[in-house]
Amino acid sequence: MPPERGLRPGDKLAAIVAEECFMKLLLVRHAIAEEAEAFIAAGGTDARRPLTEVGRKKMRKGANRLRAQLGRIDVLAHSPLLRARETAEIIARACGDPPLVECSSLDYRYPPEAVADWLAQYPANYLVVAVGHEPQLGLLAGLLVAGEPRSLVAFRKGGVAMIEFPERAEAGMGVLHWALTAGQLRSLKQD
């Protein structure tokens, strides 16, 4: 396809997301959190590990760049773990405060099929943002695009991937439109 004239970097992503006839799923790995070993050694639990200040700052910038790419968010879901909820809250503030939904199947201890089952409830014109963890997000991307839970995208902390479906989310029916590391996301031009 020839490049379109007059488009700036990032405009193409926004045009893809703006189409209303497809279900869109943005997978987001939580931002940088406190180091697990040190936090647990100090008496904390993995589920209660918060984002670091650096993680919050980087995610705020990334979330501001996401706003231009996404438009409206219908569902902003996160795992029950604190670092995923804090990441979702940052995205929500940057993107018009869509309601947050805690989704237990986004906990990394659940299989990706559980998340796919949860996603099936949303209609074709929805944009769902799901904030979770590795290795589950990579396996979920593989399940939704290739039909089997194998790591298709390696999500680094703060990384994102947009998957689109012709109808509702279904294993093997997704198309990976783009995937960005946190650094690539933050480097997108802001409107």
N, C-alpha and C positions, 0 to 999 in steps of 0.2 A: 504494500500500500504506500503510495507516495506521501511525503510529509505534507501536512496542511499548512497553508500560508497563514501568517498572523498569529499562530499559536505560540504561547510561551511555554517553557518547561513546566510541567505539572498540569497544564490545561487539558491535555489528553486524558489524564487520570480523572479529572473532574467530570469530563464529558462522559466517560464510561460509567462512572458512579451515578450520574444524573439520569440514566435510562431507567424508566419506571416499570418495565415489563419483566424484570428479573429479580430474583431474590439475591441479595448481596450479603456476604459474610466477611467482616474484617476480623481476622485473628490477631491478637495483640499479646505478646509476652510481657509480663509485668516488668516494671523498671528495676533499676539496681536497688537491691535490698541489703540489709545488714548481713554480714558474713555469717553463715549458718553455724559453723563450729563455735565461734566466739560468742554468738548470741545465746546458743543453747548452754554453753559452759557457764555463762553468767546467770543461768536460771530461767532463761526464756524457752519458748517452744517454737518449732518450725512454723506452726500456724500463725504465730503472733509476730513474726519477723517483719518489721516495718521497712519502708523505703529509706534509703539514706538521703541526706540533703542534696547530694550530687544527683542521685536518682530522681528526686522530685524536680529539680531544676531542669535536667535534661528532658524529662517527660513533659513538663509544661511547654517547653519549646516545641517538642515533637507534636504535642496535642494541638498547639496553635497552627502548625502546618497541616495537620489532619483536617482541621475545620474546613479549609478551602477545598480539600479533596472529597469530603464526604457529604456535605449538605446536611440534611436531617438524619438523625439516628432514631430509629423506632424502638430498638431494644439495646441497652447497654448492660451486658451481663458480666459477672465476675465470679471467680471461685470464692469459696468461703475464707481463703487465706488472706490475712491482712494486707500483704504486699500487692495482691491482685486488686483488692477493694480500693486501696489507696491510688493505684494506677487508674482504675476506672473513675474514681472521683475527680482526678486531674483532667481526664478526657471529658468528663461531663461538664465541668466548669468551662472548658474551652469551647465546647460544642453546644451551648445553649441549654445545659442542664436537663438532658433526657433522663427519664426515671432509671434508677439502678435496680438490677435484678440479681440477687444472689442465686447462683446455679451450682448446686452441689456436685453435679457431674463434671464441672470444670476443675475440680480438685484433681491434681495430677495422679492420684491413686486410682481414679476411675479409668476404664478403657475408653478409647475414642468413640466406640460405638454408642456409649451412653450419651455423649455430647451430640452425636448425630441424631439419636432418637429425640433428644430435647429440642434440637433445631427444627425437626419436622413439623412442629406445631405452628410455625410462622409462615404467613402467606408469601406469595411470589413477589409482591411489591415492597417487601420490608428490607431495611438495612439493619442487620444485627451486628453489633460489635461484641466480641467475646474475649475477655481478658483472662488469660490462664498461664500455664506453665509448660516447660519442656520436661520430659520428652513428649507429653501428651499432644501439644499443639502440632508438632511435626508429624506425628502419627495420624492425627485427625486430618491434616491437609492431605496426606497420602490416601486416607480412606475416602475422603470426599472427591478427590480428583481422579485417583487411579483405581478406586474400588477395593483397596486393601490397606490395612493400617501399617504402612511402612513410612519411614521418615522421608518426606518429600521436600520439606523446607526446614532448614536449621534456623530456629528462632533464637537470636541473641537477645539479651535483655533489652526491652523497649522496641524490638523488631515487630514488623507488621506484615500481613499478607491479605490481599483481597481475592476472594473466591466468589464467583458468580454462578448462579444456577438458573436454568431455563424455567423452572417451576419452583417448587419447594426444595429445601436442602435434601439431598439424597446421595448415598454412597455411589461414587463413580460418575456422578453427573455434573460435578463442579468443573469450572474452568478457572485456573489460576491466572488472574489478570496482572497482578504485580505483587512483588515482595520487596520490602525495604529493610535494611538494618536501621537501627536507631539513628546512626550518624547520617545515613542517606535521607531519612525522613526529616531530620532537623535542617538539612542543607537545601530542602525545597524552598523555592521563592514563596514569600508570603504576599498575599494581595494587599 
